[in-house]
Amino acid sequence: MKTIQNLIWDFNGTLLNDLDLCLNSINSLLAKRNLIRLDKQEYHNIFTFPIKDYYSKAGFNFEQESFEEVAIEFIDLFLSGLPKVQLHSEVIPSLDYFQQKGFRQIILSAMHQEELRRTVELHQIEKYFDGIFGIDDHYANGKTGVAIHAMQQCGFGADSTCLLGDTLHDAEVARQLGTECILIADGHQSAQRLASSGFRVIDSLSEIYTCF
């Protein structure tokens, strides 16, 4: 990937180690409805975008209640625990490494823009990024539209850009953008699922230096 000059970082699961918070939050909602709680393996197996599809696989019945109601209930739990969530251990060294190498870096997330920026600032990593791009609601339908806007605003060319993420949705976004993609199996989906994308999969950010 010698031609890569720009990096698009996914946030949740890739930079932010929020798997346990997401699992605990969804299990609280399931328990409240007397539904079977998820273990980490099952979570990795069913997590997907749009989030509504994942909720359905988890057992929620949207003929009995609205998706929007469940989504807001989840986000309230998630946001209450968010300040305690840490970045993955290799995030700062990785961001610093690529900044020193002259890469331009942005964040692309299916997280609400206001909460995304607040969390980035909480962890004091905004200095590494030329842009921070989230969505304008809490329903996490996807981020392709935001990605196209981010590429245009930052002047990123597809042939010089790589998207770094932790889900098959990140792979889908990269394909739609025409960029390279590396998937990191240390977030919300398993290495086995990520491998089906055809893109390179690494176990953690500690391996990212060998990719460029």
C-alpha positions as CSV (number, residue, x, y, z in Angstrom):
1,M,0.0,0.0,0.0
2,K,2.8,2.4,-0.9
3,T,0.4,4.8,-2.6
4,I,-1.8,5.3,0.5
5,Q,-1.6,8.8,1.9
6,N,-5.0,9.1,3.6
7,L,-6.6,7.0,6.4
8,I,-10.3,6.9,7.3
9,W,-10.7,5.5,10.8
10,D,-13.9,3.9,12.0
11,F,-14.4,4.9,15.6
12,N,-16.6,2.5,17.7
13,G,-14.7,-0.8,18.0
14,T,-11.8,0.3,15.9
15,L,-10.4,3.2,18.0
16,L,-12.8,3.0,20.9
17,N,-12.9,-0.2,22.9
18,D,-16.7,-0.2,23.5
19,L,-17.6,-3.8,22.9
20,D,-18.3,-4.6,26.5
21,L,-20.4,-1.5,26.9
22,C,-22.4,-2.4,23.8
23,L,-22.9,-6.0,25.0
24,N,-23.9,-5.0,28.5
25,S,-26.3,-2.3,27.2
26,I,-28.1,-4.7,24.7
27,N,-28.3,-7.4,27.4
28,S,-29.9,-5.0,29.8
29,L,-32.6,-4.3,27.2
30,L,-33.0,-8.0,26.5
31,A,-33.3,-8.9,30.2
32,K,-35.9,-6.3,30.7
33,R,-38.0,-8.0,28.0
34,N,-37.3,-11.5,29.3
35,L,-35.3,-12.3,26.2
36,I,-32.2,-14.5,26.1
37,R,-29.0,-12.5,26.8
38,L,-26.1,-12.6,24.3
39,D,-22.6,-13.8,25.0
40,K,-19.7,-12.3,23.2
41,Q,-19.5,-15.0,20.6
42,E,-23.2,-14.6,19.7
43,Y,-22.8,-10.9,19.6
44,H,-19.9,-11.2,17.2
45,N,-22.0,-13.5,15.0
46,I,-25.1,-11.3,14.7
47,F,-23.9,-7.7,15.0
48,T,-24.6,-5.9,11.7
49,F,-25.7,-2.8,10.0
50,P,-28.3,-1.4,9.7
51,I,-28.6,-1.7,13.5
52,K,-32.3,-2.5,13.2
53,D,-31.4,-5.8,11.6
54,Y,-29.0,-6.6,14.4
55,Y,-31.8,-5.8,17.0
56,S,-34.1,-8.2,15.2
57,K,-31.6,-11.0,15.2
58,A,-31.1,-10.3,19.0
59,G,-34.8,-11.1,19.5
60,F,-36.6,-7.7,19.6
61,N,-40.1,-7.8,18.1
62,F,-40.8,-4.6,16.2
63,E,-44.4,-5.6,15.8
64,Q,-44.8,-5.2,19.5
65,E,-42.7,-2.0,19.9
66,S,-41.0,0.4,17.6
67,F,-37.3,0.2,16.6
68,E,-37.0,3.9,17.5
69,E,-38.1,3.2,21.1
70,V,-35.5,0.4,21.5
71,A,-32.8,2.5,19.8
72,I,-33.3,5.4,22.1
73,E,-33.4,3.1,25.2
74,F,-30.1,1.6,24.1
75,I,-28.4,4.9,23.4
76,D,-29.4,6.2,26.8
77,L,-27.6,3.2,28.5
78,F,-24.7,3.5,26.1
79,L,-24.1,7.2,26.7
80,S,-24.3,6.8,30.5
81,G,-21.4,4.3,30.3
82,L,-19.5,6.0,27.5
83,P,-17.2,8.3,29.6
84,K,-15.7,5.2,31.3
85,V,-14.8,3.5,28.0
86,Q,-11.1,3.6,26.9
87,L,-9.4,3.6,23.6
88,H,-7.7,0.4,22.4
89,S,-4.2,0.3,23.8
90,E,-2.4,0.8,20.4
91,V,-4.5,3.8,19.3
92,I,-2.3,6.6,20.4
93,P,0.9,5.0,19.1
94,S,-0.8,4.2,15.8
95,L,-2.2,7.7,15.3
96,D,1.1,9.3,16.3
97,Y,3.0,7.0,13.9
98,F,0.9,7.8,10.9
99,Q,0.9,11.5,11.7
100,Q,4.7,11.5,11.9
101,K,4.7,9.7,8.5
102,G,2.7,12.4,6.9
103,F,-0.6,10.6,6.5
104,R,-3.8,12.6,6.6
105,Q,-6.4,11.0,9.0
106,I,-10.1,11.4,9.6
107,I,-12.7,9.7,11.6
108,L,-15.9,8.2,10.0
109,S,-18.5,6.9,12.4
110,A,-22.1,5.8,12.7
111,M,-22.2,7.6,16.0
112,H,-24.1,10.8,16.5
113,Q,-21.9,13.8,15.5
114,E,-22.2,15.7,18.7
115,E,-21.4,12.6,20.9
116,L,-18.6,11.5,18.6
117,R,-16.8,14.9,18.8
118,R,-17.3,15.0,22.6
119,T,-15.8,11.5,23.0
120,V,-12.9,12.3,20.7
121,E,-12.1,15.4,22.7
122,L,-12.5,13.5,26.0
123,H,-9.7,11.2,24.9
124,Q,-7.7,14.1,23.5
125,I,-7.0,12.7,20.1
126,E,-8.7,15.4,17.9
127,K,-5.2,16.8,17.1
128,Y,-4.5,13.8,14.9
129,F,-7.5,14.3,12.6
130,D,-8.3,16.6,9.6
131,G,-12.0,15.9,10.1
132,I,-14.4,14.1,12.4
133,F,-17.5,12.8,10.6
134,G,-20.6,11.3,12.4
135,I,-24.3,11.0,11.6
136,D,-27.2,13.2,12.6
137,D,-29.4,10.7,14.4
138,H,-29.1,7.8,16.9
139,Y,-30.4,5.1,14.6
140,A,-27.1,3.9,13.0
141,N,-28.5,3.0,9.6
142,G,-25.1,3.3,8.0
143,K,-22.4,5.8,7.0
144,T,-22.0,5.6,3.3
145,G,-23.5,9.0,2.6
146,V,-21.3,10.5,5.4
147,A,-18.3,8.8,3.9
148,I,-18.8,10.3,0.4
149,H,-19.2,13.7,1.9
150,A,-16.1,13.3,4.0
151,M,-14.0,12.2,1.0
152,Q,-15.2,15.2,-1.0
153,Q,-14.7,17.7,1.8
154,C,-11.2,16.5,2.6
155,G,-10.2,16.0,-1.0
156,F,-9.3,12.4,-0.6
157,G,-8.7,10.4,-3.8
158,A,-10.0,6.8,-3.7
159,D,-6.7,5.4,-4.9
160,S,-4.7,7.0,-2.2
161,T,-7.1,6.2,0.7
162,C,-7.5,3.3,3.1
163,L,-10.5,2.7,5.4
164,L,-9.7,1.0,8.7
165,G,-12.6,-0.6,10.5
166,D,-13.9,-3.6,12.4
167,T,-17.1,-4.6,10.6
168,L,-18.3,-5.8,7.2
169,H,-20.2,-2.5,6.9
170,D,-16.8,-0.8,6.9
171,A,-15.8,-3.1,4.0
172,E,-19.0,-2.3,2.2
173,V,-18.3,1.4,2.6
174,A,-14.8,1.0,1.3
175,R,-16.0,-0.8,-1.8
176,Q,-18.6,1.9,-2.5
177,L,-15.9,4.5,-2.1
178,G,-13.4,2.6,-4.2
179,T,-10.7,2.7,-1.4
180,E,-8.5,0.1,0.1
181,C,-9.6,-1.4,3.4
182,I,-8.1,-3.2,6.4
183,L,-10.3,-4.8,9.0
184,I,-9.3,-5.2,12.6
185,A,-10.8,-8.2,14.4
186,D,-10.7,-6.6,17.8
187,G,-14.1,-4.9,17.8
188,H,-17.7,-5.9,17.0
189,Q,-17.3,-8.7,14.5
190,S,-15.1,-11.9,14.5
191,A,-12.1,-12.5,12.2
192,Q,-14.0,-15.3,10.5
193,R,-16.8,-13.0,9.5
194,L,-14.5,-10.2,8.5
195,A,-12.5,-12.6,6.3
196,S,-15.5,-13.1,4.1
197,S,-15.1,-9.5,2.8
198,G,-12.0,-10.4,0.9
199,F,-10.0,-7.5,2.5
200,R,-7.0,-8.0,4.7
201,V,-7.9,-8.8,8.3
202,I,-5.5,-8.3,11.3
203,D,-6.1,-9.3,14.9
204,S,-5.3,-5.9,16.5
205,L,-3.9,-2.5,15.9
206,S,-0.5,-3.7,17.0
207,E,-0.2,-5.3,13.5
208,I,-1.2,-2.1,11.5
209,Y,2.4,-1.0,11.1
210,T,3.2,-3.9,8.8
211,C,0.4,-3.0,6.4
212,F,1.9,0.2,4.9
